[in-house]
């Protein structure tokens, strides 16, 4: 497979949303697009149901129910993914959908409706017996109606033949495109077994597109595979705190004649936001090791990123569009699979794999990614305009490096002191 990047633009007219899906293989594009469309469909269905309600009180009840569902699903992201995970099987990527059979929906013209439309009279034995002209007129109109019907039938058959030919042409094009797509699936499978980076990355992205999480949450994955290290690097763009619903319930305000939310306290929401991000992190890594099991994948690095409209100065309203990392970890498959993800809290699991983040995550404090690979715009982890105390922690010194630096600094200071004394003695001997 070449390195050409494929793309497909999808949209949802009701939600007024558009997104361009990119990938290295047609199957990747197809699966990712289908997953995104499904999430949009769920959101559209929810929006339509809400719109059907007539009263604000009903809206408050509906929104409260939706908020409760979101909170419940958000707190069970990891559990949901642990229960539904399946081994990645390229066979499910094949397109074996048959082309629909030919159906010509237009009804064939009938003589009786044509006869009625052209005014052909009913046969009247007694009237025609005494008035031959009546019979003659009837026969003439019947002949004209028969000719009209014959012409209509001929035109009908011509349209049917043309429609059948168009159907066969479309069917041939469909089967050709289907065969080409299935050949690309074969190529993807072959490249994946060979450990080719683009194929491994595509298969990982296909698996991650099946990750389960609430529809209001939007994620964007970028994956890089480093074959020499057997390392999959996942860069995931998380939603910012203000993009996550924080309402516990809604109530109808009679005074303002509106709906008001009852939201989580800041400390409660900070824990909620952290729980969501850590579950998504662990769920993604679990999906890679369990679903995309391959002899080529030995370890995974995960960088949780945020991007776009990050407030830098909430007093004057300045904003920034950079992308930077707020949590990062790196773990081998054997060690990660030894964790009890079902019973151990996400924060403890993240700490066990030596993940790095700065609390609270709602402050979006940058950290230095453990592995930098792929598309991480805004490589400066501090982000422009941020204060120094938000800068990433410096790397630990190597053994003996700190002692050597201290010795060198001390030597330099002694030399400067000695030079100063020598210069002072010269000034005393030669006063101006």
Residue pairs with C-beta under 8 A, 6 or more apart in sequence:
1 24
1 25
1 184
1 187
1 188
1 191
1 196
1 198
1 199
3 24
3 198
4 24
5 22
5 23
5 24
6 22
6 23
6 24
6 25
6 26
6 28
6 29
7 20
7 21
7 22
7 23
7 29
8 20
8 21
8 29
8 33
9 18
9 19
9 20
9 21
10 18
10 19
10 20
10 21
10 33
10 36
10 37
11 17
11 18
11 19
12 18
12 37
12 40
12 41
12 44
14 44
14 47
14 48
15 40
15 43
15 44
15 47
17 40
19 36
21 29
21 32
21 33
21 36
22 29
23 29
23 32
23 202
23 205
24 198
24 199
24 201
24 202
25 184
25 185
25 187
25 188
25 198
25 199
25 202
26 181
26 184
26 185
27 93
27 181
27 184
27 185
27 188
27 202
27 206
28 188
28 202
28 205
28 206
30 93
30 181
31 93
31 206
31 209
31 210
32 205
32 206
32 209
35 209
35 210
39 215
42 215
43 215
43 216
46 66
46 215
49 62
50 59
50 62
50 63
53 59
53 62
56 252
56 257
56 258
56 259
57 252
59 250
59 252
59 259
60 250
60 251
60 252
60 259
63 247
63 250
63 259
63 261
64 249
64 250
64 251
67 245
67 247
67 248
67 249
67 250
67 261
68 249
69 214
70 214
70 216
70 245
71 248
71 272
73 80
73 213
73 214
74 213
74 214
74 217
74 272
74 275
74 276
75 272
75 275
77 212
77 213
77 214
77 276
77 279
77 280
77 283
78 279
78 282
78 283
78 286
78 341
78 346
79 342
80 212
81 211
81 212
81 283
81 286
81 287
82 283
82 286
82 341
82 342
84 212
85 286
85 287
85 290
85 291
86 291
87 290
87 291
87 293
88 203
88 206
88 207
88 291
88 292
88 293
90 185
90 188
90 189
90 192
90 203
93 185
93 188
93 206
94 182
94 185
95 178
95 181
95 182
97 178
99 170
99 171
99 174
99 175
102 163
102 164
102 167
102 168
104 160
104 163
104 164
106 156
106 159
106 160
108 153
108 156
109 149
109 152
109 153
109 156
110 149
111 145
111 146
111 149
114 145
114 148
114 149
114 152
115 141
115 142
115 145
118 141
118 144
118 145
118 148
119 141
120 138
120 141
120 142
120 145
121 134
121 137
121 138
121 141
123 138
124 134
127 134
128 134
128 135
128 138
188 199
188 202
188 203
191 198
191 199
192 199
192 200
192 202
192 203
192 294
195 227
195 294
195 295
195 296
197 224
197 225
197 226
197 227
200 225
200 227
200 232
200 292
200 294
200 296
200 297
201 223
201 224
201 225
201 232
203 292
203 294
204 223
204 225
204 232
204 234
204 288
204 292
205 221
205 223
207 287
207 288
207 291
207 292
208 221
208 223
208 234
208 284
208 287
208 288
209 221
210 287
210 291
211 219
211 280
211 283
211 284
211 287
212 283
213 219
213 280
213 283
216 244
216 245
217 239
217 244
217 276
217 280
218 239
218 243
219 236
219 237
219 238
219 239
219 280
220 236
220 237
221 234
221 235
221 236
221 237
221 284
222 234
222 235
222 236
222 237
222 374
222 375
222 376
223 232
223 233
223 234
223 235
223 374
224 232
224 233
224 235
224 373
224 374
225 231
225 232
225 233
225 296
225 297
226 232
226 233
226 373
227 296
229 298
229 299
230 296
230 297
230 298
230 299
231 298
231 299
231 300
231 301
231 371
232 288
232 297
232 299
232 300
232 301
233 300
233 301
233 302
233 303
233 371
233 373
233 374
234 284
234 285
234 288
234 300
234 301
234 302
234 303
235 303
235 305
235 373
235 374
235 375
235 376
236 280
236 281
236 284
236 302
236 303
236 304
236 305
237 305
237 306
237 307
237 323
238 277
238 280
238 304
238 305
238 306
238 326
239 306
240 306
240 308
240 309
240 310
240 364
241 269
241 273
241 361
241 362
241 364
244 272
244 273
244 276
246 263
246 264
246 269
246 272
247 261
247 262
247 263
247 264
248 261
248 262
248 263
248 264
249 261
249 262
250 259
250 260
250 261
250 262
251 259
251 260
251 262
252 258
252 259
253 259
253 260
263 269
264 272
266 362
269 362
270 359
270 360
270 361
270 362
273 360
273 361
273 362
274 347
274 359
274 360
274 361
274 362
275 346
275 347
277 304
277 326
277 327
277 361
278 327
278 346
278 347
278 349
278 350
279 346
280 304
281 302
281 304
281 327
281 329
281 350
281 355
282 341
282 346
282 349
282 350
284 302
285 300
285 302
285 329
285 331
285 336
286 336
286 341
288 297
288 300
289 297
289 300
289 333
289 336
289 337
290 337
297 333
298 332
298 333
299 330
299 331
299 332
299 333
300 330
300 331
300 333
300 336
301 328
301 329
301 330
301 369
301 370
301 371
301 373
302 327
302 328
302 329
302 330
303 325
303 327
303 328
303 369
303 370
303 371
303 372
303 376
304 325
304 326
304 327
304 328
304 357
305 323
305 324
305 325
305 326
305 376
306 323
306 324
306 326
306 364
307 321
307 322
307 323
307 324
307 377
307 378
308 321
308 323
309 319
309 320
309 321
310 319
310 320
310 321
310 322
310 364
310 383
311 317
311 318
311 319
312 318
312 319
312 320
312 383
312 384
312 385
312 386
313 385
318 385
320 383
320 384
320 385
322 377
322 378
322 380
322 383
322 384
323 376
323 377
323 378
324 366
324 376
324 378
324 380
324 381
324 382
324 383
325 366
325 367
325 368
325 369
325 376
325 381
326 357
326 358
326 361
326 364
326 365
326 366
326 367
327 350
327 355
327 356
327 357
327 361
327 367
328 355
328 356
328 357
328 367
328 368
328 369
328 370
328 371
329 350
329 353
329 354
329 355
329 356
329 370
330 353
330 354
330 370
330 371
331 353
331 354
335 353
336 353
339 349
339 352
339 353
341 349
344 352
350 357
356 367
356 368
356 370
357 367
358 365
358 366
358 367
365 390
366 381
366 382
366 383
366 386
366 390
366 391
366 392
367 381
367 392
367 393
368 381
368 392
368 393
368 395
369 376
369 381
372 379
381 391
381 392
382 388
382 390
382 391
382 392
383 390
397 405
